[in-house]
């Protein structure tokens, strides 16, 4: 890790997991090194070290990039399809309201 990232990490506010959960935060910072020695934020839901997870993901991608790409595609197709439907519905409703106001 570069010196800049280490300094940035040390300047973070220490927060307990319970407080992070109450505030609805995705990550929290303890200032305590993980098992692998990383001083990094941790995931609120699963308690894993963000840096360890990043390294693990990079290793998995290097071993089998197609599998990782396919998983990403599946995850984004579900998300994007739903958000696009919501957007179109919202636009349709806005258009109806504007047309009704213009016709009055």
N, CA, C and O atoms as a GROMACS GRO file, in nm:
protein
  416
    1UNK      N    1   0.086  -0.117   0.000
    1UNK     CA    2   0.000   0.000   0.000
    1UNK      C    3   0.090   0.123   0.000
    1UNK      O    4   0.192   0.125   0.070
    2UNK      N    5   0.055   0.225  -0.077
    2UNK     CA    6   0.136   0.346  -0.083
    2UNK      C    7   0.126   0.424   0.046
    2UNK      O    8   0.033   0.406   0.125
    3UNK      N    9   0.224   0.510   0.068
    3UNK     CA   10   0.225   0.591   0.191
    3UNK      C   11   0.102   0.680   0.198
    3UNK      O   12   0.045   0.700   0.306
    4UNK      N   13   0.060   0.735   0.083
    4UNK     CA   14  -0.057   0.822   0.081
    4UNK      C   15  -0.181   0.748   0.129
    4UNK      O   16  -0.257   0.800   0.211
    5UNK      N   17  -0.201   0.624   0.077
    5UNK     CA   18  -0.318   0.546   0.119
    5UNK      C   19  -0.312   0.514   0.267
    5UNK      O   20  -0.414   0.515   0.336
    6UNK      N   21  -0.190   0.483   0.317
    6UNK     CA   22  -0.176   0.454   0.459
    6UNK      C   23  -0.212   0.576   0.543
    6UNK      O   24  -0.282   0.564   0.643
    7UNK      N   25  -0.164   0.694   0.502
    7UNK     CA   26  -0.195   0.815   0.577
    7UNK      C   27  -0.344   0.844   0.573
    7UNK      O   28  -0.404   0.880   0.675
    8UNK      N   29  -0.405   0.826   0.455
    8UNK     CA   30  -0.547   0.848   0.442
    8UNK      C   31  -0.626   0.753   0.530
    8UNK      O   32  -0.728   0.790   0.589
    9UNK      N   33  -0.579   0.629   0.540
    9UNK     CA   34  -0.645   0.530   0.623
    9UNK      C   35  -0.636   0.567   0.770
    9UNK      O   36  -0.734   0.556   0.843
   10UNK      N   37  -0.520   0.612   0.813
   10UNK     CA   38  -0.503   0.646   0.954
   10UNK      C   39  -0.585   0.768   0.994
   10UNK      O   40  -0.618   0.784   1.112
   11UNK      N   41  -0.618   0.853   0.899
   11UNK     CA   42  -0.694   0.973   0.930
   11UNK      C   43  -0.844   0.948   0.939
   11UNK      O   44  -0.920   1.038   0.974
   12UNK      N   45  -0.888   0.827   0.908
   12UNK     CA   46  -1.031   0.797   0.911
   12UNK      C   47  -1.082   0.795   1.054
   12UNK      O   48  -1.007   0.771   1.149
   13UNK      N   49  -1.208   0.821   1.067
   13UNK     CA   50  -1.274   0.821   1.198
   13UNK      C   51  -1.300   0.677   1.242
   13UNK      O   52  -1.356   0.597   1.167
   14UNK      N   53  -1.259   0.645   1.363
   14UNK     CA   54  -1.284   0.512   1.418
   14UNK      C   55  -1.431   0.505   1.459
   14UNK      O   56  -1.480   0.590   1.532
   15UNK      N   57  -1.499   0.400   1.412
   15UNK     CA   58  -1.641   0.384   1.442
   15UNK      C   59  -1.668   0.236   1.466
   15UNK      O   60  -1.613   0.150   1.396
   16UNK      N   61  -1.750   0.206   1.561
   16UNK     CA   62  -1.784   0.068   1.592
   16UNK      C   63  -1.885   0.014   1.491
   16UNK      O   64  -1.960   0.090   1.429
   17UNK      N   65  -1.884  -0.117   1.475
   17UNK     CA   66  -1.973  -0.180   1.380
   17UNK      C   67  -2.119  -0.155   1.417
   17UNK      O   68  -2.202  -0.130   1.330
   18UNK      N   69  -2.150  -0.162   1.544
   18UNK     CA   70  -2.289  -0.141   1.587
   18UNK      C   71  -2.338  -0.001   1.552
   18UNK      O   72  -2.452   0.016   1.510
   19UNK      N   73  -2.250   0.099   1.568
   19UNK     CA   74  -2.288   0.236   1.531
   19UNK      C   75  -2.303   0.250   1.381
   19UNK      O   76  -2.394   0.318   1.333
   20UNK      N   77  -2.214   0.185   1.306
   20UNK     CA   78  -2.222   0.190   1.160
   20UNK      C   79  -2.352   0.127   1.111
   20UNK      O   80  -2.416   0.177   1.019
   21UNK      N   81  -2.391   0.017   1.174
   21UNK     CA   82  -2.516  -0.050   1.138
   21UNK      C   83  -2.635   0.040   1.168
   21UNK      O   84  -2.727   0.052   1.088
   22UNK      N   85  -2.633   0.104   1.286
   22UNK     CA   86  -2.742   0.194   1.324
   22UNK      C   87  -2.754   0.312   1.228
   22UNK      O   88  -2.865   0.357   1.199
   23UNK      N   89  -2.639   0.363   1.180
   23UNK     CA   90  -2.640   0.477   1.088
   23UNK      C   91  -2.666   0.436   0.944
   23UNK      O   92  -2.687   0.522   0.858
   24UNK      N   93  -2.666   0.306   0.917
   24UNK     CA   94  -2.691   0.257   0.782
   24UNK      C   95  -2.570   0.266   0.691
   24UNK      O   96  -2.584   0.273   0.569
   25UNK      N   97  -2.450   0.266   0.749
   25UNK     CA   98  -2.327   0.274   0.671
   25UNK      C   99  -2.290   0.137   0.615
   25UNK      O  100  -2.318   0.034   0.677
   26UNK      N  101  -2.227   0.134   0.497
   26UNK     CA  102  -2.184   0.009   0.438
   26UNK      C  103  -2.053  -0.039   0.501
   26UNK      O  104  -2.031  -0.160   0.515
   27UNK      N  105  -1.967   0.055   0.538
   27UNK     CA  106  -1.836   0.021   0.592
   27UNK      C  107  -1.812   0.092   0.724
   27UNK      O  108  -1.877   0.192   0.755
   28UNK      N  109  -1.720   0.039   0.801
   28UNK     CA  110  -1.678   0.103   0.926
   28UNK      C  111  -1.528   0.085   0.940
   28UNK      O  112  -1.467   0.004   0.870
   29UNK      N  113  -1.467   0.160   1.030
   29UNK     CA  114  -1.322   0.158   1.047
   29UNK      C  115  -1.288   0.143   1.194
   29UNK      O  116  -1.334   0.222   1.277
   30UNK      N  117  -1.207   0.041   1.226
   30UNK     CA  118  -1.169   0.017   1.365
   30UNK      C  119  -1.029   0.067   1.397
   30UNK      O  120  -0.999   0.098   1.512
   31UNK      N  121  -0.943   0.076   1.296
   31UNK     CA  122  -0.804   0.114   1.318
   31UNK      C  123  -0.718  -0.004   1.360
   31UNK      O  124  -0.597   0.010   1.381
   32UNK      N  125  -0.779  -0.122   1.373
   32UNK     CA  126  -0.708  -0.244   1.413
   32UNK      C  127  -0.676  -0.324   1.288
   32UNK      O  128  -0.763  -0.341   1.203
   33UNK      N  129  -0.552  -0.374   1.274
   33UNK     CA  130  -0.517  -0.454   1.156
   33UNK      C  131  -0.598  -0.584   1.148
   33UNK      O  132  -0.632  -0.643   1.251
   34UNK      N  133  -0.628  -0.627   1.027
   34UNK     CA  134  -0.696  -0.754   1.007
   34UNK      C  135  -0.594  -0.868   1.025
   34UNK      O  136  -0.479  -0.843   1.059
   35UNK      N  137  -0.636  -0.991   1.003
   35UNK     CA  138  -0.550  -1.107   1.018
   35UNK      C  139  -0.427  -1.098   0.926
   35UNK      O  140  -0.318  -1.143   0.961
   36UNK      N  141  -0.447  -1.037   0.808
   36UNK     CA  142  -0.339  -1.024   0.711
   36UNK      C  143  -0.259  -0.895   0.728
   36UNK      O  144  -0.168  -0.867   0.649
   37UNK      N  145  -0.290  -0.815   0.829
   37UNK     CA  146  -0.214  -0.695   0.860
   37UNK      C  147  -0.261  -0.567   0.791
   37UNK      O  148  -0.194  -0.465   0.802
   38UNK      N  149  -0.375  -0.571   0.721
   38UNK     CA  150  -0.426  -0.451   0.655
   38UNK      C  151  -0.499  -0.362   0.756
   38UNK      O  152  -0.582  -0.409   0.834
   39UNK      N  153  -0.467  -0.234   0.752
   39UNK     CA  154  -0.542  -0.138   0.832
   39UNK      C  155  -0.637  -0.071   0.734
   39UNK      O  156  -0.601   0.027   0.668
   40UNK      N  157  -0.757  -0.125   0.726
   40UNK     CA  158  -0.852  -0.084   0.624
   40UNK      C  159  -0.993  -0.085   0.682
   40UNK      O  160  -1.017  -0.137   0.791
   41UNK      N  161  -1.086  -0.028   0.606
   41UNK     CA  162  -1.226  -0.034   0.647
   41UNK      C  163  -1.273  -0.179   0.642
   41UNK      O  164  -1.211  -0.264   0.578
   42UNK      N  165  -1.382  -0.205   0.710
   42UNK     CA  166  -1.443  -0.338   0.709
   42UNK      C  167  -1.587  -0.325   0.664
   42UNK      O  168  -1.650  -0.221   0.682
   43UNK      N  169  -1.638  -0.434   0.606
   43UNK     CA  170  -1.775  -0.438   0.560
   43UNK      C  171  -1.868  -0.454   0.681
   43UNK      O  172  -1.845  -0.541   0.765
   44UNK      N  173  -1.970  -0.372   0.690
   44UNK     CA  174  -2.060  -0.374   0.805
   44UNK      C  175  -2.139  -0.505   0.812
   44UNK      O  176  -2.160  -0.559   0.920
   45UNK      N  177  -2.184  -0.555   0.698
   45UNK     CA  178  -2.269  -0.674   0.698
   45UNK      C  179  -2.191  -0.802   0.729
   45UNK      O  180  -2.236  -0.885   0.808
   46UNK      N  181  -2.071  -0.818   0.666
   46UNK     CA  182  -1.997  -0.943   0.678
   46UNK      C  183  -1.869  -0.933   0.761
   46UNK      O  184  -1.805  -1.035   0.786
   47UNK      N  185  -1.830  -0.815   0.802
   47UNK     CA  186  -1.711  -0.790   0.886
   47UNK      C  187  -1.578  -0.815   0.817
   47UNK      O  188  -1.475  -0.815   0.885
   48UNK      N  189  -1.574  -0.837   0.686
   48UNK     CA  190  -1.446  -0.864   0.623
   48UNK      C  191  -1.370  -0.736   0.592
   48UNK      O  192  -1.429  -0.629   0.580
   49UNK      N  193  -1.240  -0.749   0.581
   49UNK     CA  194  -1.151  -0.638   0.549
   49UNK      C  195  -1.169  -0.603   0.400
   49UNK      O  196  -1.165  -0.691   0.314
   50UNK      N  197  -1.188  -0.477   0.370
   50UNK     CA  198  -1.210  -0.433   0.232
   50UNK      C  199  -1.087  -0.462   0.145
   50UNK      O  200  -1.101  -0.502   0.029
   51UNK      N  201  -0.969  -0.441   0.199
   51UNK     CA  202  -0.845  -0.464   0.124
   51UNK      C  203  -0.828  -0.613   0.094
   51UNK      O  204  -0.790  -0.649  -0.018
   52UNK      N  205  -0.855  -0.700   0.191
   52UNK     CA  206  -0.847  -0.845   0.168
   52UNK      C  207  -0.946  -0.887   0.060
   52UNK      O  208  -0.913  -0.968  -0.026
   53UNK      N  209  -1.066  -0.831   0.063
   53UNK     CA  210  -1.168  -0.863  -0.035
   53UNK      C  211  -1.127  -0.816  -0.175
   53UNK      O  212  -1.151  -0.886  -0.273
   54UNK      N  213  -1.065  -0.699  -0.182
   54UNK     CA  214  -1.018  -0.648  -0.311
   54UNK      C  215  -0.911  -0.741  -0.370
   54UNK      O  216  -0.914  -0.772  -0.489
   55UNK      N  217  -0.818  -0.784  -0.286
   55UNK     CA  218  -0.710  -0.874  -0.330
   55UNK      C  219  -0.768  -1.009  -0.375
   55UNK      O  220  -0.725  -1.065  -0.475
   56UNK      N  221  -0.866  -1.061  -0.300
   56UNK     CA  222  -0.930  -1.188  -0.333
   56UNK      C  223  -1.002  -1.178  -0.467
   56UNK      O  224  -0.994  -1.270  -0.549
   57UNK      N  225  -1.073  -1.068  -0.489
   57UNK     CA  226  -1.146  -1.049  -0.615
   57UNK      C  227  -1.049  -1.040  -0.733
   57UNK      O  228  -1.076  -1.096  -0.839
   58UNK      N  229  -0.937  -0.971  -0.714
   58UNK     CA  230  -0.837  -0.959  -0.821
   58UNK      C  231  -0.778  -1.097  -0.854
   58UNK      O  232  -0.755  -1.128  -0.971
   59UNK      N  233  -0.754  -1.177  -0.752
   59UNK     CA  234  -0.700  -1.312  -0.772
   59UNK      C  235  -0.800  -1.399  -0.848
   59UNK      O  236  -0.762  -1.470  -0.941
   60UNK      N  237  -0.929  -1.392  -0.808
   60UNK     CA  238  -1.032  -1.470  -0.877
   60UNK      C  239  -1.044  -1.428  -1.022
   60UNK      O  240  -1.060  -1.513  -1.110
   61UNK      N  241  -1.035  -1.298  -1.048
   61UNK     CA  242  -1.046  -1.248  -1.185
   61UNK      C  243  -0.928  -1.297  -1.268
   61UNK      O  244  -0.944  -1.335  -1.385
   62UNK      N  245  -0.810  -1.297  -1.208
   62UNK     CA  246  -0.690  -1.341  -1.280
   62UNK      C  247  -0.699  -1.490  -1.314
   62UNK      O  248  -0.654  -1.531  -1.421
   63UNK      N  249  -0.756  -1.570  -1.224
   63UNK     CA  250  -0.769  -1.714  -1.246
   63UNK      C  251  -0.874  -1.748  -1.351
   63UNK      O  252  -0.852  -1.836  -1.434
   64UNK      N  253  -0.988  -1.680  -1.348
   64UNK     CA  254  -1.097  -1.710  -1.442
   64UNK      C  255  -1.176  -1.583  -1.475
   64UNK      O  256  -1.282  -1.560  -1.418
   65UNK      N  257  -1.123  -1.500  -1.567
   65UNK     CA  258  -1.189  -1.372  -1.598
   65UNK      C  259  -1.330  -1.388  -1.656
   65UNK      O  260  -1.418  -1.306  -1.629
   66UNK      N  261  -1.352  -1.492  -1.736
   66UNK     CA  262  -1.485  -1.510  -1.798
   66UNK      C  263  -1.592  -1.537  -1.693
   66UNK      O  264  -1.704  -1.487  -1.704
   67UNK      N  265  -1.558  -1.615  -1.593
   67UNK     CA  266  -1.654  -1.645  -1.487
   67UNK      C  267  -1.690  -1.517  -1.411
   67UNK      O  268  -1.807  -1.495  -1.379
   68UNK      N  269  -1.592  -1.433  -1.384
   68UNK     CA  270  -1.617  -1.307  -1.314
   68UNK      C  271  -1.700  -1.212  -1.399
   68UNK      O  272  -1.792  -1.146  -1.349
   69UNK      N  273  -1.668  -1.205  -1.528
   69UNK     CA  274  -1.743  -1.117  -1.618
   69UNK      C  275  -1.890  -1.162  -1.628
   69UNK      O  276  -1.980  -1.078  -1.629
   70UNK      N  277  -1.912  -1.292  -1.636
   70UNK     CA  278  -2.048  -1.344  -1.646
   70UNK      C  279  -2.128  -1.314  -1.520
   70UNK      O  280  -2.245  -1.278  -1.527
   71UNK      N  281  -2.064  -1.329  -1.404
   71UNK     CA  282  -2.132  -1.299  -1.278
   71UNK      C  283  -2.169  -1.151  -1.272
   71UNK      O  284  -2.278  -1.116  -1.226
   72UNK      N  285  -2.080  -1.064  -1.319
   72UNK     CA  286  -2.106  -0.920  -1.320
   72UNK      C  287  -2.222  -0.889  -1.415
   72UNK      O  288  -2.310  -0.809  -1.382
   73UNK      N  289  -2.222  -0.951  -1.532
   73UNK     CA  290  -2.330  -0.929  -1.629
   73UNK      C  291  -2.465  -0.968  -1.570
   73UNK      O  292  -2.562  -0.892  -1.581
   74UNK      N  293  -2.472  -1.084  -1.506
   74UNK     CA  294  -2.597  -1.129  -1.446
   74UNK      C  295  -2.645  -1.033  -1.339
   74UNK      O  296  -2.763  -0.999  -1.332
   75UNK      N  297  -2.552  -0.990  -1.255
   75UNK     CA  298  -2.588  -0.899  -1.146
   75UNK      C  299  -2.640  -0.766  -1.200
   75UNK      O  300  -2.737  -0.712  -1.147
   76UNK      N  301  -2.577  -0.713  -1.305
   76UNK     CA  302  -2.617  -0.585  -1.359
   76UNK      C  303  -2.742  -0.593  -1.446
   76UNK      O  304  -2.818  -0.496  -1.455
   77UNK      N  305  -2.764  -0.705  -1.510
   77UNK     CA  306  -2.886  -0.719  -1.590
   77UNK      C  307  -3.009  -0.708  -1.502
   77UNK      O  308  -3.104  -0.638  -1.537
   78UNK      N  309  -3.008  -0.776  -1.390
   78UNK     CA  310  -3.122  -0.770  -1.299
   78UNK      C  311  -3.142  -0.628  -1.248
   78UNK      O  312  -3.253  -0.576  -1.251
   79UNK      N  313  -3.035  -0.565  -1.204
   79UNK     CA  314  -3.043  -0.430  -1.148
   79UNK      C  315  -3.087  -0.330  -1.254
   79UNK      O  316  -3.179  -0.252  -1.232
   80UNK      N  317  -3.020  -0.332  -1.369
   80UNK     CA  318  -3.050  -0.234  -1.473
   80UNK      C  319  -3.190  -0.251  -1.530
   80UNK      O  320  -3.257  -0.152  -1.559
   81UNK      N  321  -3.234  -0.371  -1.545
   81UNK     CA  322  -3.368  -0.393  -1.598
   81UNK      C  323  -3.474  -0.330  -1.509
   81UNK      O  324  -3.567  -0.266  -1.558
   82UNK      N  325  -3.460  -0.348  -1.380
   82UNK     CA  326  -3.557  -0.294  -1.285
   82UNK      C  327  -3.552  -0.141  -1.283
   82UNK      O  328  -3.656  -0.075  -1.284
   83UNK      N  329  -3.431  -0.086  -1.279
   83UNK     CA  330  -3.420   0.061  -1.273
   83UNK      C  331  -3.470   0.125  -1.402
   83UNK      O  332  -3.528   0.234  -1.397
   84UNK      N  333  -3.448   0.060  -1.516
   84UNK     CA  334  -3.499   0.114  -1.642
   84UNK      C  335  -3.651   0.112  -1.646
   84UNK      O  336  -3.714   0.206  -1.695
   85UNK      N  337  -3.712   0.005  -1.594
   85UNK     CA  338  -3.858  -0.002  -1.589
   85UNK      C  339  -3.914   0.111  -1.502
   85UNK      O  340  -4.012   0.175  -1.539
   86UNK      N  341  -3.852   0.133  -1.387
   86UNK     CA  342  -3.898   0.240  -1.298
   86UNK      C  343  -3.884   0.376  -1.365
   86UNK      O  344  -3.973   0.461  -1.354
   87UNK      N  345  -3.773   0.397  -1.436
   87UNK     CA  346  -3.749   0.525  -1.504
   87UNK      C  347  -3.855   0.549  -1.611
   87UNK      O  348  -3.911   0.658  -1.619
   88UNK      N  349  -3.882   0.446  -1.694
   88UNK     CA  350  -3.981   0.460  -1.801
   88UNK      C  351  -4.119   0.488  -1.745
   88UNK      O  352  -4.193   0.571  -1.799
   89UNK      N  353  -4.155   0.419  -1.638
   89UNK     CA  354  -4.285   0.441  -1.576
   89UNK      C  355  -4.298   0.584  -1.522
   89UNK      O  356  -4.401   0.648  -1.539
   90UNK      N  357  -4.192   0.632  -1.459
   90UNK     CA  358  -4.192   0.769  -1.406
   90UNK      C  359  -4.208   0.870  -1.520
   90UNK      O  360  -4.285   0.965  -1.509
   91UNK      N  361  -4.134   0.849  -1.630
   91UNK     CA  362  -4.142   0.940  -1.744
   91UNK      C  363  -4.281   0.938  -1.806
   91UNK      O  364  -4.334   1.043  -1.844
   92UNK      N  365  -4.342   0.818  -1.817
   92UNK     CA  366  -4.476   0.808  -1.872
   92UNK      C  367  -4.576   0.887  -1.789
   92UNK      O  368  -4.660   0.959  -1.841
   93UNK      N  369  -4.564   0.872  -1.657
   93UNK     CA  370  -4.655   0.944  -1.567
   93UNK      C  371  -4.635   1.095  -1.578
   93UNK      O  372  -4.733   1.170  -1.578
   94UNK      N  373  -4.510   1.139  -1.588
   94UNK     CA  374  -4.482   1.282  -1.602
   94UNK      C  375  -4.540   1.335  -1.733
   94UNK      O  376  -4.595   1.444  -1.737
   95UNK      N  377  -4.526   1.257  -1.840
   95UNK     CA  378  -4.578   1.298  -1.970
   95UNK      C  379  -4.730   1.310  -1.966
   95UNK      O  380  -4.786   1.404  -2.022
   96UNK      N  381  -4.796   1.215  -1.901
   96UNK     CA  382  -4.942   1.220  -1.888
   96UNK      C  383  -4.986   1.347  -1.814
   96UNK      O  384  -5.081   1.414  -1.856
   97UNK      N  385  -4.918   1.378  -1.708
   97UNK     CA  386  -4.953   1.497  -1.628
   97UNK      C  387  -4.932   1.624  -1.711
   97UNK      O  388  -5.016   1.714  -1.707
   98UNK      N  389  -4.823   1.632  -1.785
   98UNK     CA  390  -4.795   1.751  -1.867
   98UNK      C  391  -4.901   1.763  -1.976
   98UNK      O  392  -4.950   1.873  -2.003
   99UNK      N  393  -4.937   1.652  -2.039
   99UNK     CA  394  -5.041   1.656  -2.143
   99UNK      C  395  -5.175   1.699  -2.087
   99UNK      O  396  -5.248   1.774  -2.151
  100UNK      N  397  -5.209   1.652  -1.968
  100UNK     CA  398  -5.335   1.691  -1.907
  100UNK      C  399  -5.337   1.840  -1.874
  100UNK      O  400  -5.439   1.906  -1.892
  101UNK      N  401  -5.224   1.892  -1.827
  101UNK     CA  402  -5.216   2.036  -1.795
  101UNK      C  403  -5.225   2.122  -1.921
  101UNK      O  404  -5.286   2.229  -1.919
  102UNK      N  405  -5.164   2.075  -2.030
  102UNK     CA  406  -5.169   2.150  -2.155
  102UNK      C  407  -5.307   2.149  -2.216
  102UNK      O  408  -5.346   2.246  -2.282
  103UNK      N  409  -5.381   2.043  -2.196
  103UNK     CA  410  -5.516   2.031  -2.256
  103UNK      C  411  -5.620   2.109  -2.178
  103UNK      O  412  -5.729   2.134  -2.231
  104UNK      N  413  -5.592   2.149  -2.057
  104UNK     CA  414  -5.691   2.223  -1.977
  104UNK      C  415  -5.702   2.367  -2.018
  104UNK      O  416  -5.781   2.442  -1.960
   0.00000   0.00000   0.00000
